[in-house]
């Protein structure tokens, strides 16, 4: 597992890399432009080349881009839709240039329109942006379920993948806070295991590409996206430890977004806590496997049977 945090790219990609090193990150996440503005940002060739050289050497070994919050490919508004597709295509093109593991995007909101029609618009947008980029994966993030947000269930995410053409570049970014808020009880290793069983059955293991490991200020089924420092919220240390040690998440970037213990973004203390929680979770799983009746078990990351509609 590549434990890391969201860092600022202010001053360029090389600066973002060094911020990751300062925090003891294996992976970093950045916004490729201001998260609340449409204006695109392009990195110069020297910055990209130096960054890719650093990434090849480590200790930061992976980067993920988070697309801007304004994007809503489900919108019927022509202006919003065009800006959303342009911004998402630009993020994927940036991902191609910098060697990103993927671009994470919130699938959008119905804005009061019928769900299936909105989902079809998202599927069309996915096909368009993939056609405008080369190889960077597009990672659909599960949502907390507020209002008309799309992607609150594995069935909705599978439908988006299907309508997006089923391209192998389409993957998932699972957010622990969003999962709890949308009604998935992932506060224990067994609870998380059952939920991931369901995810694998519907979407397939090969689609799992990234994690956002955030604690939650609000409880199970709250439908509110309110992050908390690791181990201090409704997931607690046990729930966060389960995420950091789930066998099917091995090898994936596991990003803490914040707020951290200092009230801001991911800092060194937060990454240290993440590593401690991973160690705790792994130890608990070893004890469960060694005890009588312990059901926690290692599972290979192999493709599972898919069902594209719920």
Secondary structure, 3 states (H helix, E strand, C coil): CEEEEECCCCCCHHHHHHHHHHCCCCEEEEECCCCCCCCCCCCCHHHHHHHHHHHHHCCCCEEEEECCCCCCCCCCCHHHHHHHHHHHHHHHHHHHHHCCCEEEEECCECCCCCHHHHHHHHHHHHHHHHHCCCCCCEEEECCCCCCCECCCCHHHHHHHHHHCCCCCCEEEEEEHHHHHHCCCCCCCHHHHHHHHHHHHHHCCHHHEEEEECCEECCCCCCCCCCEECCCCCCCHHHHHHHHHHCHHHCCCEEEECCCCCCCCCCCHHHHHHHHHHHHHHHHHHHHHHHCCCCCCCCCCCCCCCCCCCC
